[in-house]
Amino acid sequence: TEHKHSSRIKKLILKEIFKWLLEVHGLPDITPLVSSVQETPEPIPTTVKGTIPTWIHGSLLRNGPGKFEFGNQHYNHWFDGMALMHRFQIEDGQVTYRSRFLCSDSYTQNSERNRIIVSEFGTLALPDPCKNFFQRFLSRFEMPKPTDNASVNFVKYKGDYYVSTETNYMHRVDPDTLESKQKVDWSKFIAVNGATAHPHFDPDGTAYNMGNSYRNKGAFYNIIRVPPERDGPEDTLEGAKILCSIAPRDKSKPSYYHSFGMSENYVVFIEQPIKMDLFKIVTGRLRGKSLNEGVYWDPNQETIFHLIDKQTGKEMPVKYYTKALSTFHQINAFEQDGFLMLDMCCSDDGQSINNFLIQNLRQSGEALDEMYNTMSRPFPRRFVLPLNITSETLLEQNLNTRPDSTATAVCRTKNQVLSLYLKDYGGLEFPHINYARYNTKPYRYYYGCGFRHLVGDSLIKMDLESKKFKVWRQPDLYPSEPVFILSPNAVEEDDGVILSVIITPVKDKSTFLLVLDAKTFEELGRAEVPVNIPYGFHGVFNSSA
């Protein structure tokens, strides 16, 4: 007993030391990074310093919030800002920039009335003051309409580019002009009420995604498959099918998810204990509460990994369990030697989704430091899932026999396997890989943003083989998600460049597109932009080569 008590005290001391080492003080004010800007619909030149490789032909397309108020009404949450699309066109070593607000119904209606008409994730639209009291009272009982403010990512289906969020609406856009072409509703093609902004793709162009459906018997998670072929120029999501439906642990309180994993033969869904209370969400308007008030973290529940066979559409009978964790982005997944290796960015606390309020991001001084230091950090973790589990599998023994892995996988019952993470490499989010060649395959490198602030403040290249990393970081500069571009005649995995948009709250520093050599992680060049750009979320490279 005395030994156990001493061991417990040592663990608590180490935990406090680790917490102290992670604390940051004197964080700079980043208010300008989460403030409204004007759009730049016509392309403008940039000032190139250094060298932009002439073999790069195409455009970096990015998406994120760019307007946080209408009239005297302000959005509460970072995710609520109106979608602002960005395009960095790269040709012959030169770069032009343009941006355009998405002409969504939400943006149009808000602009016409100069007030917030459509509710967003963290902001409830107030009843129209022009209506009488009785009309305003009745409006509380109306079902909230999902927003079409697609501010999260650029995604590609059947050769067309769309901007997407997590509701059932996407917008097809012209990748050259950024003009909105068509509003597309997932629910017109399949029985889902939304889809993620992070689909995965097979080599033939087949797309996979996930979306919830809400039925009389409760919620279900659905795996979606969209074929790569199109029947005509106006074809959008025709042919989309639900590959598999998964029942949540609690059908009235399904898990929130931002993305999912995919290997060559399996879709991997992570059911995490970030929960959505459907009753609170449905009655939110009546109670005067926004949607995010119905999303909560339950640390007492385990995290469950579901594997779905991509060919048969059937869920594997074995489920994999680990401790409570939260994840927004998967890095990669692949099958090797009877195991499925799943790498993703994880946190031990899932409350951060409700911490990204505009008022929190715009704090300064000690209040900003305290906000950051109370948030859990995201770390890369590897999960090793044994695929060959049968009724003969021994209980209570480590099934992970890989010599290069310290993860443990223990069969607790005939239907549950507990997998613990391999190793923490440091705080990192917005991961990206050489997707074209190494998605669903064994790989060595991935890239991401280090988060020593509430937004990314560094770029990191991780080497899984050597367990070493390279960093690009400069004071007062905040990089976006790194995007890997494969070089012509590439042989090695990291033959290429990294593109990242660097923004700053400091007036005498410039916003620019950064180009790094992906192998050495040294700067090749930058293209300085003469306008302000807010901190965004995700993007893709559209090659014109």
N, C-alpha and C positions, 0 to 999 in steps of 0.2 A: 504493500500500500504506500509506503514511504517512497519507494522508487517511482511508482506511478505518479504520485503527487509532484515529485521533483521533475519528472519528465514533462508533466503538464505545464509547470511553471516555466521551464526552458522554452517550450513551444510558444507560450504567450509572450515571453520576452523577445524571442526571434520575430514573432509576428509584429510586435510594436516597433522593433528596430527596422524591419522591412518597410513598414508603413511610414516611419520617419524618413527613411532614405528616399521614398517616392514623393514626399511632400515637396511642393514647389512654392516659392515665395517671390513676390515682386513681379507678378505676371503683367505684361503690358495690356493696356486697354485695346480691345479689338472692335469697338463699336462700329467703325466705318466698314468693317467686313460683313456686317449683318445689317446694313442700312440700304434704303432704296437708291437705285441708280436710274439713269435714263437709258433707253435702248439706243443702239447705233445700227439702224437697219441697212444702211449702205456701207459697203466695205471701205475701210480706211487703212492706209499704210502703217507699218510699224517700223521702228528703227532697229536694225539687226546689228548686234555686237557679237564678235566671234564668228563662228561659221555654222550655218545650218546646212547639213549634208544635202547635196543636190539630188541624191537618189530618193529623197522623200517627196512623194507626189500624193497629195490628198488633203484632207481636212480633219482636224480634231474638233469633234462636236461635243459640247458639254451642256449640262442642264443643272438648274438649281433655282432657288428663290431669289427674286430681284426687286420685289415691291412689297412693302410690309404695312402699308396703310392706304386707306381711301378716305378722303376728307379728314374728319377728326377722329375716325375710328381706326384702331391699330390691331394688327394680329398679335396673338399671345405667344404663339409657338413658332420656332424657326421653320418647321416643316410647312407652315401655312402660307408663306410668302408666294406671290404669283410667279409662275414659271417664266424664267428668262433663259432663252437658248443662245448659245455662243458658238461661233465658227471661226477657227483659225485655219485659213487656207495657206498651204505651204507648196510653193512651186519654185524651182530653180534657185533655192537658197533664200527666197524672199517670203514674207508672211504678210497677209492682210487679215484684218479682224472685223467682224460684224456681230451684232446681237439683236435679238428681237423677242418681244414678249409673245408668249403663246396666246393666240386669239381664242381662248377657251370661252365657254359660256360663262364661267365664273368671272373671268377677267372682264368680259364685255359687259355683263350685268352690273358688276361693281363699278366699272368706269362710268357707265351711263347714269347711274344714280349717285355716284360719288360717295358711296358708303358700302359697307360689307353686306352683301345680299346673300351670299352662299356660305354656309358653315364649312369650316375646315377642321383638321384634326384637333387643334387646340383652341379654336375660336368658334363660339356659337353666334351665328348671325341673329341680331335682335329683331323683334317684330317691326314691321314698317310703321313708323310714327304717324304716317298719313292715314292709317286705318283707325277706325274708332275703337273704343276700349273692348267691345264685344268681339270684334274681328281679331284684335291682337290676342285676346284670350283664347279664341278658337285655334289660332295659328300654333299655339303651344302643343296641340294634339296632332298636328300633322307629322307624318313620318319624314325624317330628314332625308333630303335627296343627296346622293353621293356627288362629291365634287369631281369636275373634270380638269382640275388644275394639275396637269401632268408635269410635275417639277423634279422628278427623281432621276430619270435616266433616258438615254437614247437606246432603243432596242430595235432589232431587225427581224422582220418576218417576211418570208417570200421575196427577199430582195428590196423591200421597202423599209424606210426608216420611220419609226414612231417615237413620240415622247410618251413616257409612261409614269404613272404613280402606282398606288396600290388599290384603287377602286376599279370598277368595271369599265372605266373609260380610258381610251388612249386617243392620241391624235396622230394621224399620218402627216408628215411634214416633208417639205422639199429640202433635202440636205444642202442644197446650194444657196437658196434664198432664205431659208428658215421660215418660209410662209406655211401657215396651217392649211392643210388640204382637205382633211376629212376627220370627223369625229367618229370613232369606232367603239362599239359597245360589245364587250365580251359576251354578255348575257343574251345577245341576239343569236349567238352561234352555239353556245354550250351553257349548261345550267350551273353557272358560277356567278358569284357576286363581286368578283374582283380577281386580280392576278398580281403577282410580284413584278417588280421592275428589273428582275435579274434572271431572265431565261437562260437555259443552257442549250448547246447545239451539238448535234452529231456532225461528223465530217460531210455528210451529204446535204446538210442544211436543215434537217429536221429539228424543230425547236421543241423544247420541253419547258413547262412552267407549272406553277401551282396556284390554285385559287380556292377560296372557301365557298361553300354553298350552305344556305340556311333553309332547312326544310321543317315540316311539322314535327319530325322526330329529333330535331336539333341540328347542330352544325356538323359539317363534314369537310375534311381536307381532300382536295382533288388534284391528282396529277394530270396535267394537260399535255397533249401532243399536237403540234401544228405541222402539217406536211410542208415540204420545201417547194412543191410545185404550185403554180398558179394557172387558173383557167383563162384569165383575161386581165387587161390592164386595171380593171376596177376591183379585182379580187383582193380581199383583205384576209379575214380569218376563216374563210370557207374551208371545210374539211377538218377543222379542229375537233378533237375528240377528248373525252375524259378517259384516260388510261386506267385510272384506279381511284376509288374513294376510300378514305380512311376515317374511321370513327374516332373522335377525340376521347381522351380519358373521361372528360366531363363535357357532354354535348351542349350544355348551357354556358360553359366557360372554356371555349377552345383557346389554344395557344396563339399568340401573335408570332408571325414569322416574316422576315424581310427577304430571305433567299433560301436556297436549298443546295444540296450537293448532288453530283452526278458522276458515276464512274462509267466504264464501257458498257456494263450490263445492268446497272442498277441506278435508280433514283433514290437518293438518301434524304429523308425528311427528318428534321430535328424538332421534336415536340418539346419546347422549352417552357419553363414555368413563368413566362410572361403571359398573363391570362387576360382574356377579353370577357368581361361580364356582360353578356348579351342583354340581360334585362336592364342594366344601367344604361347601356348604349341606346337601346330602343326608347327608353323613357327619358333620355337626356334632355331633349327639347322641353318636355313637360316640366322637368325639374330645374331647367335653366342651366344645364351642365353640358360642356362640350364632350366630344367623343373620347378624348384622352382621359377623361375622368373615369371611364369604364375600363381602362387598361391598368393592370396592377401586377406586381411581382410577388410570387408565392415561393419563398425559399425553402419551404417544407416539402415541396414536391421534387421528385427526381426528373431528370431530363431523359427522354426516350428517343432512340434512333429507330426509325422505320425504314426497311429496305423494300423497294418495289422492283420486280423484274421488268425491265423495259420491253421485253419481247412478249411476255404473257400478260402483263398488266396485273399480276397477282402480288399481293404483299407477302413477304417471307414470313413463315410462322414464328421465327425467332425474333425477339426484340432485344435491343441493347440498352442498358441503363447506366447512367452515371449521375453524379451529384448535380444539384441545381446549378445551372449556368445559363448565361444569355449569350446569344450570338446574332450578329447582323449579317456577316459575310463569310462565306466559305472560300478557301484558297484553292484547293484542288482535291480530287478523290481518284484513287486508282486501285486496281486489284493486282495482287502479287502474292504468289506462293500460298494460296488459300486464305488470304486476308484481304480485307478492304481497308485501305489506309485513307483516312479522312482528315484533312488539315483545315482548320478554320480559326478565326479570331474570336476569342471567348472572354467573357468577364464573369466574375463570381457574384455579380450583383446585376439585376435586371431593371433597376429603377431609373437608369440613365435616360430612357426614352421620354420620361416626363421631366427631366432636368433641363432639356434644351429649350427653355422658355426664352423669349426675346429679352426679357428683363434680366435673366441670368447671364446671357451672353454679353449684355451691354454694361455689366457691372465693372467696377474698377477698384484698385487698392486691395485692402484686406478682405473685402466682401468677395471679390473675384477669386483671390487665393483660396478662401474658405470653400467657395463653391467647387473649385477644381479638386481640392484635396479630399473632399467628401465623396467624390465620384470614383467608382471602381474602374481600374484600367483594363483595356482590352489586350490580351496576349495571344500570340499564335500557339495552338496546341494541336498535337497529333493524336487521333483516336484510332486504335487498331481493332478492327472488328473481325473476329474469326467467322468464316463463311461456312465451314463444314461442321455445323453443330447437329448432332443426331441424338436419338434416345439413348445411345451408348456412351455419350460424352460424359467423362468423369466430372463429378461435382467438386467444388472448392479447390480446384487446381488451376494454376496459371496456364491458359491456353496459348498465350503469345510466346512462341518459340523463336522469334526472330532475334538474332544476336545483335542487331543494330537498334533495338528498341527496348526501352525500360518500362514501357507501358504494360499494365497487367490487365488481363481479360479473364474473369473468373465466372464459371457457370454456377449460378446460385440455385436455379430451378431448371427444369427442362425447357423453359421458354424465356429465360432471362439471362443476359450476359452483361456483366459490369465492365466497362472499359474506362480506364483512367488515362489522362493525357500524358504524352511523352515528355515534353519539356517546355518550359517557358523561355522564350528568347528575348522578351522585352515588349514594351508597349507598342502596339502596331495595329493599324486599321487601314481600310480602303485597299485591300490586297489585290495584286494583279500578277499574272504570269504570262509566259509565252503561250497564249491560249491556242493559237492556230496549230501548233505542233505538239503541245504537251498537255492539253486538257484531257483528263481521264487516263493519263499515262504517268509512269514514274518520271519524276522531274527533280531538278536540283535547285533552281532559283525561284524566288518570288520577291515582289517589290511592294512597298506600302508606305503609308505616312506614319511617322512617329507623332505621338500626341502628348507633348509636354505643355499643352494648352488645351482649351476647350475645342479648338480646331487644330488640324495638322500643322506642325511647325518644322517638320523635317521630312526628308525622303530616305528610305532605307532599302538596301538590297540584302536579302538574306541568302546564305549559302547553306543548304541542308546537309551537304557532304562534309564541309570543313567546320560547320557550326560557327562560322564567322560572318560578320556583316560589314557593309560599307554604308556611310552616311553622308548626305548632302544637307547642310544646315547653315543658314546665315541669319544674323540678328534682324528682327522686325520683318522677316519674310515668311509667308505662310503658303506652302505648296498644296495643290490639289492632288487628288488621286493620280498616281503615276500610271501611264499607259505605255505598254511595250510595243514597239514597232520593229518587226523583223527586217533585217538588212538583206539586200539582194545577194544571192549565192551564199546565204548563211549556212554554216556547218555546225557550229556549237550553239548550245541552247541560248546563251546570252549575246549572240551576235546581233546587235541592233541598237536602238536608242530608246530612251525614256523621255516621254513628253509630259510636262506638268505645268499648269498655270500657276504662277507665283503672284500673290497679291500682298498688299501691305497697307496698314493703317497710317503709315508715316508719309506726310505730304511730299517730302523731298526725295522719296524713293519711288521707283516706277513699278507698275504692274507689267509682267512680261511672260511670254511663253518660254519655258526653259527646255533645252535639249541636252540630255546627258548621254554619254557613251554608256550603254548598259553593261558593258564588260568591266570597265575601269571605274565607272560611276563619277567620272570627271566631266566638268562642263565643256560642251562643244560650242554652244552659242545661246543667245537669247534674243527674242524679238520684243522690244519694248512697246507697250500699248499706251496711247495718250489719253485713255479714259479709265474711269474706275470700274472695277469688276467686283461684285460681292462673292463671298465664299460659297462654292457650289457643292454638288454631290457627285454625280457620275457622268461618264461620257465614253465615246468610242472613237476610233480612227476610221475614217471613210477613205479608202485608198482609191486614187484615180489612175494608178499605174496600169 
